[in-house]
Amino acid sequence: MIFLPCRYLAGLVFAFVMLVNANGQSEQHATSSWNERVPEFVLTDGTVLEGLKRLSSEQKGFAFGFENVLRAKFSDPPVIDVRFSLRLKNKSVREILDALCEADHRYAWSAGDSFVNVYPLASVDDSHYLPNRKLAKLEIRNITDVEQGLLAIAQQLPSPAEQVAHVQLGGDASYPSVPWSTSFENLTVREAVNLLTTHMGVRACWIFGGSLDFRSFAFFRWGFHSEAQSD
């Protein structure tokens, strides 16, 4: 295992697994949250991530995990995101998520009761992709922040060892005052990270990015707040 000091960490990611078709549409029965209608959704010259941030801040909102398309090497130029515009009226959250992924065919999405995951479509069947890797069991003992949870995943993930950094872009990553102890069985890294994030708060989100040789997570306790857009 590789452990990175100075607020960086070895470790992890996936959430509530669902089958995904080639258009990135979830095939599991939707909960009422995903059928909820949004009167108007506007994204002007934005990306999938920007659209996801905006959508997650609408109405009741939801937590999410987003996985960027990774570049091959950390020294490579950043991956250029697809930019597009959408104006949708009276569409469900599900339909808007479909539209975001249809606008950038590199991405797919899935959802559980209250958590959305958006990830590269090319990764869906890749068992070696870190967020898809499986943990037979995850035991957490008296952790007080999300970093300790990531370290627990890294330590309990079967060989081969994985590298991942925790970058504190989202501010305070601590948990509520009472240390957290629990255990989970038969879950993916993505599901594990979703659970760690949910314990931060109901609107907490995470973003995964970097490169194949240097991967990183950032956590955002309060989620994201929408700003009005006009064209």
Sine and cosine of phi, psi and omega as CSV:
sin_phi,cos_phi,sin_psi,cos_psi,sin_omega,cos_omega
0.00,0.00,0.58,-0.81,0.04,-1.00
-0.95,-0.31,0.84,-0.55,0.04,-1.00
-0.92,-0.39,0.79,-0.61,-0.04,-1.00
-0.97,-0.25,0.87,-0.49,0.00,-1.00
-0.97,0.24,-0.14,-0.99,0.06,-1.00
0.86,0.52,0.77,0.64,0.07,-1.00
0.96,0.29,0.19,0.98,0.13,-0.99
-0.96,-0.29,0.36,-0.93,-0.22,-0.98
-0.49,-0.87,0.43,-0.90,0.11,-0.99
-1.00,-0.04,0.59,-0.81,0.01,-1.00
0.26,-0.97,-0.81,-0.58,-0.99,0.17
-0.32,-0.95,0.00,-1.00,0.78,-0.63
0.37,-0.93,-0.01,-1.00,0.93,-0.38
0.06,-1.00,0.25,-0.97,0.04,-1.00
-0.74,-0.68,0.29,-0.96,0.13,-0.99
-0.01,1.00,1.00,-0.09,-0.24,-0.97
-0.94,0.33,0.66,-0.75,0.04,-1.00
-0.62,-0.78,0.46,-0.89,0.09,-1.00
-0.96,0.30,0.57,-0.82,-0.05,-1.00
-0.77,-0.64,0.71,-0.71,0.02,-1.00
-1.00,0.00,0.00,-1.00,-0.14,-0.99
-0.92,0.40,-0.30,0.96,0.04,-1.00
-1.00,-0.04,0.07,1.00,0.00,-1.00
0.98,0.18,0.30,0.95,-0.04,-1.00
-1.00,-0.04,0.69,-0.73,0.05,-1.00
-0.94,0.34,0.66,-0.75,0.00,-1.00
-0.96,-0.29,-0.04,1.00,0.04,-1.00
-0.99,0.15,0.51,-0.86,0.02,-1.00
-0.82,0.58,0.79,-0.62,-0.08,-1.00
-0.97,0.22,0.58,-0.82,0.17,-0.99
-0.99,0.16,0.19,-0.98,-0.03,-1.00
-0.86,0.50,-0.48,0.88,-0.01,-1.00
-0.87,0.49,-0.65,0.76,-0.07,-1.00
-0.99,0.15,-0.26,0.96,0.08,-1.00
-1.00,-0.03,-0.09,1.00,-0.01,-1.00
-0.89,0.45,0.69,-0.72,-0.06,-1.00
-1.00,0.07,0.62,-0.78,0.08,-1.00
-0.94,-0.34,0.88,-0.48,-0.07,-1.00
-0.80,0.60,-0.69,0.72,0.05,-1.00
-0.44,-0.90,0.72,-0.70,0.06,-1.00
-0.82,-0.58,0.85,-0.53,-0.04,-1.00
-0.82,-0.57,0.78,-0.62,0.13,-0.99
-0.74,-0.68,0.85,-0.53,-0.05,-1.00
-0.91,-0.41,0.90,-0.44,0.02,-1.00
0.77,0.64,0.78,0.62,-0.05,-1.00
-0.89,-0.46,-0.02,-1.00,0.01,-1.00
-0.92,-0.39,0.13,-0.99,0.07,-1.00
-0.84,0.55,-0.71,0.70,-0.01,-1.00
-0.89,0.46,-0.68,0.73,0.02,-1.00
-0.90,0.44,-0.63,0.78,0.06,-1.00
-0.92,0.40,-0.64,0.77,0.02,-1.00
-0.90,0.43,-0.67,0.74,0.05,-1.00
-0.86,0.51,-0.71,0.71,-0.02,-1.00
-0.90,0.44,-0.74,0.67,-0.04,-1.00
-0.90,0.43,-0.63,0.78,-0.04,-1.00
-0.93,0.37,-0.31,0.95,0.00,-1.00
-1.00,-0.09,-0.04,1.00,-0.02,-1.00
-0.99,0.17,0.54,-0.84,0.14,-0.99
0.68,0.73,-0.84,-0.54,-0.03,-1.00
-0.95,0.32,-0.46,0.89,0.03,-1.00
0.95,0.32,0.07,-1.00,0.01,-1.00
-0.33,-0.94,0.30,-0.95,0.08,-1.00
-1.00,0.01,0.42,-0.91,0.01,-1.00
-0.52,-0.86,0.34,-0.94,0.19,-0.98
-0.84,-0.54,0.75,-0.66,-0.03,-1.00
-0.84,-0.54,0.75,-0.66,-0.01,-1.00
-0.91,-0.42,0.93,-0.36,0.05,-1.00
-0.92,0.40,0.45,-0.89,0.20,-0.98
-0.92,0.38,0.84,-0.54,-0.07,-1.00
-0.99,0.15,0.65,-0.76,0.15,-0.99
-0.98,0.18,0.29,-0.96,-0.10,-0.99
-0.92,0.40,-0.74,0.68,-0.04,-1.00
-0.78,-0.62,0.49,-0.87,-0.01,-1.00
-0.87,0.49,-0.51,0.86,-0.02,-1.00
-0.98,0.19,-0.17,0.99,0.01,-1.00
-0.95,0.32,0.39,-0.92,0.09,-1.00
-0.88,0.47,0.46,-0.89,0.03,-1.00
-0.85,0.52,0.51,-0.86,0.09,-1.00
-0.93,0.37,0.74,-0.67,0.00,-1.00
-0.98,0.19,0.86,-0.52,-0.01,-1.00
-0.98,0.21,0.56,-0.83,0.12,-0.99
-0.96,0.29,0.74,-0.67,0.02,-1.00
-0.92,-0.40,0.60,-0.80,-0.07,-1.00
-0.36,-0.93,0.17,-0.99,0.03,-1.00
-0.82,-0.57,0.59,-0.81,0.04,-1.00
-0.68,-0.74,0.61,-0.79,0.19,-0.98
-0.69,-0.73,0.95,-0.31,-0.08,-1.00
-0.85,-0.53,0.67,-0.74,-0.01,-1.00
-0.87,-0.49,0.71,-0.71,0.08,-1.00
0.79,0.61,0.71,0.70,0.05,-1.00
-0.96,-0.27,0.47,-0.88,0.06,-1.00
-0.97,0.26,0.31,-0.95,0.08,-1.00
-0.83,0.56,-0.67,0.74,0.03,-1.00
-0.85,0.53,-0.72,0.69,-0.03,-1.00
-0.91,0.41,-0.59,0.81,0.03,-1.00
-0.94,0.34,-0.65,0.76,0.08,-1.00
-0.87,0.48,-0.66,0.75,0.07,-1.00
-0.86,0.52,-0.71,0.70,-0.05,-1.00
-0.90,0.44,-0.64,0.77,0.03,-1.00
-0.88,0.48,-0.70,0.72,-0.03,-1.00
-0.96,0.28,-0.48,0.87,0.08,-1.00
-0.94,0.33,-0.51,0.86,0.02,-1.00
-0.96,0.29,-0.45,0.89,0.09,-1.00
-0.75,-0.66,1.00,-0.08,-0.15,-0.99
-0.91,0.41,-0.04,1.00,0.03,-1.00
-0.96,0.27,-0.24,0.97,-0.17,-0.99
-0.89,-0.45,0.46,-0.89,0.12,-0.99
-0.75,-0.66,0.23,-0.97,0.02,-1.00
-0.64,-0.77,0.39,-0.92,0.13,-0.99
-0.54,-0.84,0.26,-0.97,-0.07,-1.00
-0.49,-0.87,0.51,-0.86,0.16,-0.99
-0.96,-0.28,-0.50,-0.87,-0.04,-1.00
-0.91,0.41,-0.60,0.80,-0.09,-1.00
-0.56,-0.83,0.25,0.97,-0.10,-0.99
-0.71,-0.70,0.76,-0.65,0.04,-1.00
-0.95,-0.31,0.66,-0.75,0.13,-0.99
-0.86,-0.50,0.74,-0.67,0.08,-1.00
-0.85,-0.53,0.76,-0.65,-0.15,-0.99
-0.50,-0.87,0.29,-0.96,0.01,-1.00
-0.87,0.49,0.77,-0.64,0.01,-1.00
-0.85,0.52,-0.57,0.82,-0.02,-1.00
-0.91,0.42,-0.29,0.96,-0.05,-1.00
-1.00,0.01,-0.16,0.99,-0.19,-0.98
-0.82,0.57,-0.69,0.73,-0.06,-1.00
-0.98,-0.21,0.24,0.97,-0.06,-1.00
-1.00,-0.09,0.98,-0.22,-0.03,-1.00
-0.95,0.32,-0.25,0.97,0.02,-1.00
-1.00,0.01,-0.24,0.97,0.03,-1.00
-0.91,0.42,0.80,-0.60,-0.17,-0.98
-0.76,0.65,-0.78,0.63,-0.02,-1.00
-0.87,0.49,-0.39,0.92,-0.01,-1.00
-1.00,0.04,-0.19,0.98,-0.04,-1.00
-0.92,0.40,0.48,-0.88,-0.16,-0.99
-0.94,-0.34,0.58,-0.81,0.11,-0.99
-0.93,-0.38,0.83,-0.56,0.07,-1.00
-0.91,0.41,-0.59,0.80,0.03,-1.00
-0.41,-0.91,0.61,-0.79,0.09,-1.00
-0.81,-0.58,0.87,-0.49,0.05,-1.00
-0.93,-0.36,0.77,-0.64,-0.01,-1.00
-0.88,-0.48,0.77,-0.63,-0.07,-1.00
-0.78,-0.63,0.93,-0.36,0.15,-0.99
0.81,0.58,0.69,0.72,0.03,-1.00
-1.00,0.07,0.49,-0.87,-0.05,-1.00
-0.85,-0.53,-0.04,1.00,0.09,-1.00
-0.43,-0.90,0.19,-0.98,-0.11,-0.99
-0.93,0.37,-0.49,0.87,0.03,-1.00
-0.86,0.51,-0.68,0.73,0.00,-1.00
-0.90,0.44,-0.57,0.82,0.07,-1.00
-0.92,0.39,-0.66,0.75,0.05,-1.00
-0.89,0.46,-0.65,0.76,0.03,-1.00
-0.89,0.45,-0.63,0.77,0.04,-1.00
-0.88,0.48,-0.65,0.76,0.05,-1.00
-0.89,0.45,-0.73,0.68,-0.02,-1.00
-0.86,0.52,-0.65,0.76,-0.05,-1.00
-0.95,0.30,-0.47,0.88,-0.09,-1.00
-0.98,-0.20,-0.05,1.00,0.06,-1.00
-0.96,0.28,0.73,-0.68,0.00,-1.00
-0.91,0.41,0.29,-0.96,0.03,-1.00
-0.85,0.53,0.56,-0.83,0.11,0.99
-0.99,0.17,0.41,-0.91,0.06,-1.00
-0.90,0.44,0.53,-0.85,-0.03,-1.00
-0.87,-0.50,0.56,-0.83,0.10,-1.00
-0.96,-0.27,0.65,-0.76,0.17,-0.99
-0.32,-0.95,0.57,-0.82,-0.01,-1.00
-0.94,-0.34,0.51,-0.86,0.14,-0.99
-0.97,-0.25,0.90,-0.43,0.00,-1.00
-0.96,-0.28,0.82,-0.57,-0.08,-1.00
-1.00,0.09,0.94,0.34,0.06,-1.00
-1.00,0.06,-0.40,0.92,-0.13,-0.99
-0.99,-0.16,0.22,0.98,0.05,-1.00
1.00,0.07,-0.49,-0.87,-0.10,-0.99
-0.84,0.54,0.81,-0.59,0.00,-1.00
-0.92,-0.38,0.30,0.95,-0.03,-1.00
-0.98,0.20,0.29,-0.96,0.03,-1.00
-0.99,-0.14,0.12,-0.99,0.14,-0.99
-0.81,0.58,0.26,-0.97,-0.23,-0.97
-0.88,0.48,-0.48,0.88,-0.04,-1.00
-0.99,0.11,0.83,-0.55,0.05,-1.00
-0.81,0.58,0.58,-0.82,-0.13,-0.99
-0.96,-0.26,0.80,-0.60,0.10,-0.99
-0.77,-0.64,0.73,-0.68,0.01,-1.00
-0.22,-0.98,0.04,-1.00,0.09,-1.00
-0.54,-0.84,0.48,-0.87,0.02,-1.00
-0.70,-0.71,0.44,-0.90,0.01,-1.00
-0.80,-0.60,0.53,-0.85,0.15,-0.99
0.79,0.62,0.92,0.40,0.02,-1.00
-0.67,-0.74,0.33,-0.94,0.06,-1.00
-1.00,0.06,0.23,-0.97,0.08,-1.00
-0.88,0.48,-0.64,0.77,0.01,-1.00
-0.87,0.49,-0.72,0.70,0.04,-1.00
-0.88,0.48,-0.65,0.76,-0.01,-1.00
-0.90,0.44,-0.68,0.73,0.00,-1.00
-0.92,0.39,-0.59,0.81,0.10,-1.00
-0.85,0.53,-0.70,0.71,-0.01,-1.00
-0.91,0.42,-0.67,0.74,0.06,-1.00
-0.87,0.49,-0.65,0.76,-0.04,-1.00
-0.94,0.34,-0.67,0.74,0.01,-1.00
-0.85,0.52,-0.55,0.84,0.00,-1.00
-0.93,0.37,-0.31,0.95,0.08,-1.00
-0.96,0.29,-0.54,0.84,-0.05,-1.00
0.31,-0.95,0.34,-0.94,-0.13,-0.99
-0.94,0.35,-0.35,0.94,0.00,-1.00
-0.95,-0.30,0.14,0.99,-0.04,-1.00
-0.91,0.41,0.57,-0.82,-0.04,-1.00
-0.72,-0.69,0.30,-0.95,0.10,-0.99
-0.67,-0.74,0.47,-0.89,0.03,-1.00
-0.75,-0.66,0.74,-0.67,-0.02,-1.00
-0.93,-0.37,0.72,-0.70,-0.02,-1.00
-0.30,-0.95,-0.28,-0.96,-0.01,-1.00
0.96,-0.27,-0.72,-0.69,-0.08,-1.00
-0.64,-0.77,0.16,-0.99,0.01,-1.00
-0.88,0.47,-0.45,0.89,-0.01,-1.00
-0.98,-0.21,0.00,1.00,0.08,-1.00
-0.37,-0.93,0.99,-0.10,-0.06,-1.00
-0.98,-0.21,0.53,-0.85,-0.06,-1.00
-0.60,-0.80,0.44,-0.90,0.11,-0.99
-0.88,-0.48,0.58,-0.82,0.19,-0.98
-0.79,-0.62,0.61,-0.80,-0.04,-1.00
-0.86,-0.51,0.60,-0.80,-0.07,-1.00
-0.76,-0.65,0.98,-0.20,-0.12,-0.99
-0.84,0.54,-0.66,0.75,-0.13,-0.99
-0.99,-0.16,0.13,0.99,-0.03,-1.00
0.95,0.32,-0.56,-0.83,-0.07,-1.00
-0.72,-0.70,0.54,-0.84,0.00,-1.00
-0.95,-0.30,0.73,-0.69,-0.03,-1.00
-0.96,0.29,0.59,-0.81,0.14,-0.99
-0.89,-0.45,0.64,-0.77,-0.05,-1.00
-0.87,0.49,0.66,-0.76,0.07,-1.00
-0.88,-0.48,0.56,-0.83,0.12,-0.99
-0.60,-0.80,0.38,-0.93,0.03,-1.00
-0.82,-0.57,0.00,0.00,0.00,0.00
